[in-house]
Amino acid sequence: MKTETLVFIVLSYLFIILGYILTPSINKNKPIKLQIKCVVYIIVFVLLCYSIRFIDLFYYRGLRFSNTIHQNRMLAIKGSHGVFLILASIFKTLFFVPLLLLLFQKITNKRLIIIAALLFILPLVEAVLRGSRSPFLQTFVFFIIIVLITNSIKFTKRNILFFITAIGMLFFISTKILMKREGPKNENPYKYLIEKAIYNDFLKPKEKIVRFMNNKEVPNSQKKMALSALQIGQYYTHGVFEFDYVVKYYKQNKYKRQLGKYTFYVLPKFTNKYKISNVDLEKISKSAPRGYTFISFFGGMYIDFGWFSLLVMIALGAIQKIVYNKVKQKQYYFAPILIFLLFTNFFMLTFNFFKGTGTYTLISCIIFAVLLSNLKYLKGNL
């Protein structure tokens, strides 16, 4: 691995911390509580957004649970892209907000809490249809961050055991999805995933693991457990090695920086669709040399800004301090942005959550904060 890659990552973290430390705390905002009806409206709105999304997936595009993952992915590409669908795709990412607000404000309405928690299942429907593993991990981490930051759970042996079991099940399900998606029918799927899957290119398993997976005498149940354990480490860390390849590639090919267009790719894609701009989307896509592999948060920043990313990191640290202070002062409509940023921090070594659907989440959280800060009739005593 290049020294430049490691230095870039270390300095990026340090500059985020620097931006956070240098930003002063301002304690002028008054605490504001949101009415219960506000949470109910958000739940209804999220359900409406997912209803529109599911109608499009199942009725217009023809996705089915009985289809193969490949068939569903091909059908998903050919779907409609109307304004309502785009808006639904953006705002359905607010699925975590009702539970967040309920727990932050210590609302004890159990029925409402259960309904808000069940919203976390909705993103998993499309994940199963399209064979995508990331939504399983993302929704789980969102849930964990929410219960931790709102002090809604105690660290008892029972709870720790529950979370360890949940994480194990999560990666077991993730492995099954990966096997169904990438494992050829007429070949040992373990052999394929351990030797030929694209994320193994720069982070290869040890030879003894390969021999274990190729051993016909080893039960499949043991292979599944071993593969799940292996992928916990691979999933979280392989983005760093992919980023290292990006650094080497850019040194050799002298590509121009994308200045934010790579990370926020969905924005020029949207403006192109409605003839507002004429950006070369193919050129943006090819700015990442290995396509759809994770290149970490730092890889996206490097493609967009190079070493000037350190200035972005200072700004990111400053924004986190401002948002944290808002939430600390009980301006809870800023809480979704805080959760988004904490999630981004946690997965910086893996992927860039500002990109793709993460851009939708960021936009929806910002719009949510702006609207709620102005809709006074939703604020007041609970």
N, C-alpha and C positions, 0 to 999 in steps of 0.2 A: 504494500500500500504506500502511496506517495506521501511524503511528509507534508506537502501542501494540503492534502485532504484533511489530515488530522489537525493541522494548525487552523484551517478554515473552520472546522467544527468547534474546536475549543474556543477560538476567538468569538464565534457566533454566540455561544452560550454566555461568555463573559460580557459581551456587549448587550445582550438582553438584560442581564443582571444589572449592568451599569445604567442602562436606560431606566430600569425600575428604581434603582437607588437615587438617581439624580432628580427624579420627578418628585416635586414636593406634594405633601398630603394637604388637601384642602377640605376643611370641615365646616362648610357653610350650608350644605344641603339638609333640608328637613326630612326626617323619616316619613315615608309614604307607604301606606298599606293599600293593597288592591282588594277590591270587594270580591266576594265569592262568585258573584255572577260574572265577573271578568274571567275567572278560571273556567267557568262553565262555557262561556262564549268561545274561548280558545279551544276547548275540547271539541265542541261542535264544529268549529272551523277546520280543525285538523281532520276530523272524520269526513267532512265534506271534501277536503282536498284528496284524501286517500280514496274516497268513493269515485271521484273523477278519474283518478289514476288507474284504479282497478277496472273501471268500465272501459277505459282506453286499452288496457293490456289484454283483458279477456274477451271483450266484445269486438273492438275494432281491429286489434292486432292479431287476435286468435291464439294467444299464449295459453297453454294448458299444463297442468301438473303431469298429465299422461305423456306429454311430449318429451323428447330428449332435450338436454340442456342446449345442445347445438341448434336444434330446431327453434327453441324459444329465443335464443340470442339472434338468430336470423330474422325472426318475426318482429322482434323488438326494434331492429334497425329500420324496418319499413313502416313504422307507425306514423300516425299523424302528429303534427306539431302546432296545434292551434294555440291561441293566446290563453284560453282557460287551462289547457293542459300544462303550458309553461308555468303559469301562476300556481297551479296545483303542485307541480314538481318542486317549485321553490318553497312554498309555505308548508308542505307536508313535513318538511324537516323540523318543524316546531313540535314534533311529537313528544319531546322530552320536557317541554316548558310547563305544562300543567302540574306535573308531579313536582318539579323544581319549585314552583311558586307555593304549592300547598305545604311542602316540607319547610321551606324557608320561613313561611309565615305561621308555622306551627298550627295549621288548621287540622282538626282532629275528625273531620267528617270521613269515616272509614269507607263509605260507599264511593265517595268522590275520589279518594286516594286509590282505591282498587281500580276504578275506571281509568284514572290517569296512568296507573302502572301498566294496565293492559294495552295502552297505546304503544308500548315498546315492542309489541308483537308485530305491529303493522309493517315495519320495514323489512321484516324477515320473510314475508310472503313473496315479494319480488326477488329476494336473495335466493330463495329455494328455486324459483322458476328459472332464474338465469345462472344458477350455479355459482353465485358470488359469495365468497367467505367473509369479506370485509364487514358487511352490515351486522353479522353476528357479533363480531368483536367490538365494533363501534358502539352498538346499542348497549352491550354489556358494560363497556368502559364508561359510557355516558351515565349509566345507572349507578355504577360504583362511585364516580366522582360526585354525583348529586347527593347520595346518602352520606358520603364522607364530609363534604363541604357544609352540609346542613346539619351535621351532628345528629343524624337520624338513626344511627346504629352504634351499638357498643361492641368493643372488641372482646367478646367472650369466646371461649373455646368452641362453642356451638356455631357461632357466626363465622369464625375463621374456617372451621371445617366445611361449612356450607359453601363459602366462597371458593375454597380450594377445589371442592367437588364440582362446583359450577364451572370453574375454569377448565378443569379436566374434561367435562362433558362438552364444553364449548369447542375445544380443539379436537375432540373426537368427532363431533358433528362436522367440523371444518374439514377434517381429513376425509370423511366419507364423501362430502361434496366435491372435494378435489379429485378423489378417485373416480367419481362418476363423470366428472367433467373432462379429465385429462387421461385417464387410464384407458388405453385401447381395449376393446372387447376380447381380442384373441391373444392378449399378451398379459403376462404377470403385471398387474397395475403397480405393485410395490417396486418391482424392478424398474418400471418406467419412471415413477415419481422420484426414486432414489438416484437414478443415473441420468435421465434425459430431460427432466423438467427444467425450464429456463432459469429458475432462481438458483439452481445448483451450479451454474456456470462459474461463479466467483466465490461460492461458499459450499464446497463439496463435502459430503459426509465422509467420515473415515472409512477406510477399507473394510474394517471389521463390521461396520454397520451395513455396508453393501453386501457382504457375505451373509450376514444374518437375514437380510431381506430376500436374498436369492436362495436361501436354504429351504427346500421343499418340505423338510421334516418339521419346521417351525409352524405352529398353528397360526392361522390368519388373525385370530384374536390378539395374539402377542405382537404380530407385525403391525396391526392397527395401533396398538398402544405405543409401540416404539416409534412409529412414524409420527404420531401425534406429538410425542415428547420432542422429537427431532425438530418438528416444524415450529414449535414454540420459539426456539432459539433462532431458527432460520427466518421466520416471518418478521421478527422484530429487528434483526441485525443485518439482513442481506442488503437493505437499502444503502447502508454505508459503503459496502463493497461496490454496489452499482454506482454510487456517487463518485467513488474513486475512479471508476472507468470513465465517467463523464468528464472529470478533470483531465485525465490523460487524453481523451478524445478531443476536447476543446483546445488543448495545447498543440495538438498535431494539425487540426483543421481550421483554427482561427475563425470560428463562427461568430457572427454578430450577436450581441445580447438582445433578448426579447423584450426587456424593459417592462416586465409584468404580464406580457401577453401569454407567456407559457403557463404561469401559475393561474391566471384568471382567464383561461382559454374560452370559457363559456360566454364571456362578455363580447369579444369580437365575433364569436360564432352567432350570438343573438343579433348584434348590430348588422352583421352581413346578411342575415336572413331577411331583415326588414329594410335592406338597401340603404342603411344609414352609413355603412362603411364598406370597404372593399379590401379587407385584410387577407393576405395569403395564408389560409388556415393550414394548408398542407406543409408549408414551410415551418410553421409553428410546431406542428406535430413532429416533424423530422428533427427538431432541435434537440430532442432526447434521442440519443443514438440507438437505444435498445427498446424503443416503443413503450409497451405497457408495463415494464418492470418498475417496481418502486425504486426511487432514487433519493429517498429521504426528503425532508423539508429543505435541507441545505442544498441538495441537488437542484431543486426548483429555483431557489434563490440564486444559485451560481449561474444557471442558464439565463436567468432574467437580468441579473445585475453584476455578476462576477464578484470581485472583492468589494465593490460598492454596497454589497448586501449587508455589510457591517453597519452601515448607516440605517438600513431598514431594521436591523436587529435592535438598535438603540430605540428607534421609534416604537417597535413592537413591545419592548420592555416598558416604555413610558405609557403606552396605551393600556397595558395590563395594570399598571399602578393606578391610573385614573379610573378604570372600570372597577377595580377591586375596592377603591375608596367609595365609589358610588354604592356598591352593594353593601359594604360595611356600614354605611350610613342609612341602610334599609331603603335604598332606591332600587327596589327589586326588579324593575323592568330592565335593568342592566345585567341581571343575573344570567340570562341565556348567553350573552356575549362572553361573560366570564367563564362559563362552562365550556364554550367553544374554544376559547384561548387555552384553558387548562388541558383540554383534550389534545389540542395541537402541540402543546409543550410535551405531553406524555409520549406522543408518537413522532417526534421530530426525527429520530434516528431511522424511522421506518418509511413514512410517506408524508407528503405535503397535503395536509387537510384543507389548506386554502384553495386547492385545485379541485376541479370537477364538481361533484355534489357538495363538497365542502364550501364552495363559493355560494351555492344556494343557501346553505345553512347560515353563512356569515351575513348574506344579504337579508335573509328573513329575520335574523336576530337584530340587526340594525334597524330595520323597518319597524319591528315590534317595539324596540326601545323608543324610537321617535314618536310612534303613534300613541303608546301608552303614556308617554310624558306629557302629551297634549290632550288626551281624552280624560278630562278631569272627572267626569261623571262616573268613571269606573274606579276612582280612587276614593278612599274614605274609610270609615270604620267597618270592620268585618261583621 
